[in-house]
């Protein structure tokens, strides 16, 4: 009974994570500029991947490969914000954002100094 329940939970997490990843992919294609595409590429994509990894870990419980899934999720959560930050700064420097999108311009003085 518990094994069946855990299989259902794992399946639900894997399917839900795939739906998050699908919406992220659709957002990357449909959004008009770099900053909004960057949001779609980082937040729902990482949440979807973590859900899939948790579902796979539940399915593979007790197997040695669960640690690889944990490391994959950890490295993704560490690197995704750094990549998003670098993409955002590059898009700002190259003026690849919609006018009026930024309400606060914290990089204006810093870019002028460079």
C-alpha positions in Angstrom: 0.0 0.0 0.0 2.8 2.5 0.9 4.8 1.5 -2.2 1.7 2.2 -4.4 1.2 5.6 -2.7 4.8 6.6 -3.2 4.6 5.5 -6.8 1.6 7.8 -7.3 3.3 10.7 -5.6 6.5 10.2 -7.7 4.4 10.0 -10.9 2.5 13.2 -9.9 5.8 15.1 -9.2 7.4 14.0 -12.5 4.3 14.9 -14.6 3.9 18.2 -12.7 7.6 19.0 -13.2 7.3 18.3 -16.9 4.4 20.7 -17.2 6.4 23.4 -15.5 9.3 22.8 -17.9 6.9 22.9 -20.8 5.5 26.2 -19.7 9.0 27.5 -19.4 9.8 26.4 -22.9 6.7 28.1 -24.3 7.5 31.2 -22.4 11.0 31.4 -23.8 9.5 31.2 -27.3 6.5 33.6 -26.7 7.9 36.4 -24.5 9.0 39.5 -26.4 12.3 40.5 -24.9 15.4 39.1 -23.1 14.5 40.0 -19.5 11.1 38.3 -19.6 12.6 35.3 -21.4 15.2 35.1 -18.7 12.5 34.8 -16.1 10.8 32.0 -18.0 14.2 30.2 -18.5 15.1 30.3 -14.8 12.2 30.2 -12.4 9.7 27.6 -13.8 12.5 25.6 -15.4 14.3 25.1 -12.1 11.1 24.4 -10.2 10.1 21.8 -12.8 13.6 20.2 -12.7 13.5 20.0 -8.9 10.1 18.4 -9.0 11.2 15.8 -11.5 14.3 15.0 -9.5 12.3 14.7 -6.3 9.8 12.3 -8.1 12.7 10.3 -9.5 14.3 10.1 -6.0 11.1 8.8 -4.6 10.8 6.3 -7.4 14.5 5.2 -6.9 14.4 5.3 -3.1 17.2 3.3 -1.6 19.2 3.2 -4.9 22.7 4.7 -5.0 21.8 7.0 -7.9 19.6 9.1 -5.7 22.8 11.0 -4.6 23.4 12.0 -8.3 19.9 13.4 -8.5 20.6 15.4 -5.3 23.8 16.8 -6.8 22.1 17.7 -10.1 19.4 19.6 -8.2 22.0 21.4 -6.0 24.2 22.5 -8.9 21.1 23.7 -10.8 19.9 25.7 -7.9 23.4 27.2 -7.5 24.1 28.0 -11.2 20.7 29.2 -12.4 20.7 32.5 -10.5 24.2 33.3 -11.6 23.5 32.6 -15.2 20.3 34.7 -15.0 22.2 37.6 -13.4 24.8 37.6 -16.2 22.2 37.4 -18.9 20.3 40.2 -17.3 23.4 42.5 -17.1 24.4 41.7 -20.7 20.8 42.4 -21.9 20.8 45.7 -20.0 24.2 46.8 -21.4 23.2 46.0 -24.9 19.8 47.7 -24.5 17.8 44.6 -25.3 14.8 45.4 -23.1 11.5 47.1 -23.6 11.4 50.8 -22.8 9.4 51.4 -19.6 10.0 47.9 -18.3 12.5 48.9 -15.6 11.0 50.9 -12.8 14.2 51.3 -10.9 17.5 51.7 -12.7 20.1 50.5 -10.2 22.7 49.8 -12.9 22.6 53.3 -14.6 25.4 54.8 -12.6 27.5 51.7 -12.6 27.3 51.3 -16.4 28.2 54.9 -16.9 31.4 54.5 -14.9 32.6 51.5 -17.0 
